[in-house]
Amino acid sequence: MELDRENIAARVRELRATLQGAHAALGAARAQLQKNRIEAEGPEVEFARRAHERARRLFDERLIAQSNLDDASNALEQAQNRQRAAQSQLSIATAGVDQAAAAVARRRRASSRPKKSWPT
């Protein structure tokens, strides 16, 4: 009987650790989703767009070199590319949260139902 209790206690600890791991994975997935949401909004795109417009005006007035306008154009293009990449990652991150939440639910169910091999 003592061995059964030890086995049960070990199994409970194992299930708790697995559940904690699933909760940690869910937290990480939610953080990634939030990061992708912010990046998908593209806050730096507007900044890069304004800098490009300013560089365009200064170039048209012959106050800056072509290379400065090129730099501003490249910065805008890179910001737009990062925004598009984040927007595409958004659906992947959403699926990751859904999968992690499902894993938590499965592990919660597994830890709450008694095993048939356990004495009751």
HUFEN-V344307 format. One record per residue. N is the residue number from 0. D_FIRST is the distance of its C-alpha to the first C-alpha in Angstrom with 2 decimals. Layout:
N_D_FIRST + N_D_FIRST
This chain:
0_0.00 + 1_3.83 + 2_5.43 + 3_5.13 + 4_6.49 + 5_8.82 + 6_9.94 + 7_10.64 + 8_12.42 + 9_14.34 + 10_15.36 + 11_16.55 + 12_18.54 + 13_19.97 + 14_21.07 + 15_22.61 + 16_24.47 + 17_25.72 + 18_26.89 + 19_28.63 + 20_30.33 + 21_31.51 + 22_32.91 + 23_34.70 + 24_36.18 + 25_37.34 + 26_39.01 + 27_40.74 + 28_41.93 + 29_43.34 + 30_45.13 + 31_46.64 + 32_47.77 + 33_49.45 + 34_51.15 + 35_52.43 + 36_53.71 + 37_55.70 + 38_57.07 + 39_57.92 + 40_60.05 + 41_62.07 + 42_63.18 + 43_64.82 + 44_66.83 + 45_69.02 + 46_69.62 + 47_70.55 + 48_72.76 + 49_74.68 + 50_75.09 + 51_76.40 + 52_78.86 + 53_80.06 + 54_80.51 + 55_82.37 + 56_84.79 + 57_85.36 + 58_85.93 + 59_88.38 + 60_90.25 + 61_90.21 + 62_88.38 + 63_85.50 + 64_85.32 + 65_83.98 + 66_81.08 + 67_79.95 + 68_80.01 + 69_78.14 + 70_75.45 + 71_75.08 + 72_74.99 + 73_72.27 + 74_70.20 + 75_70.51 + 76_69.57 + 77_66.50 + 78_65.37 + 79_65.86 + 80_63.91 + 81_60.98 + 82_61.08 + 83_61.10 + 84_58.20 + 85_56.18 + 86_57.07 + 87_55.80 + 88_52.58 + 89_52.06 + 90_50.89 + 91_48.57 + 92_47.10 + 93_46.72 + 94_44.83 + 95_42.61 + 96_41.73 + 97_41.03 + 98_38.75 + 99_36.87 + 100_36.51 + 101_35.19 + 102_32.62 + 103_31.46 + 104_31.23 + 105_29.26 + 106_26.76 + 107_26.54 + 108_25.86 + 109_23.26 + 110_21.38 + 111_21.71 + 112_20.60 + 113_17.03 + 114_16.09 + 115_15.84 + 116_13.10 + 117_10.86 + 118_8.99 + 119_11.30
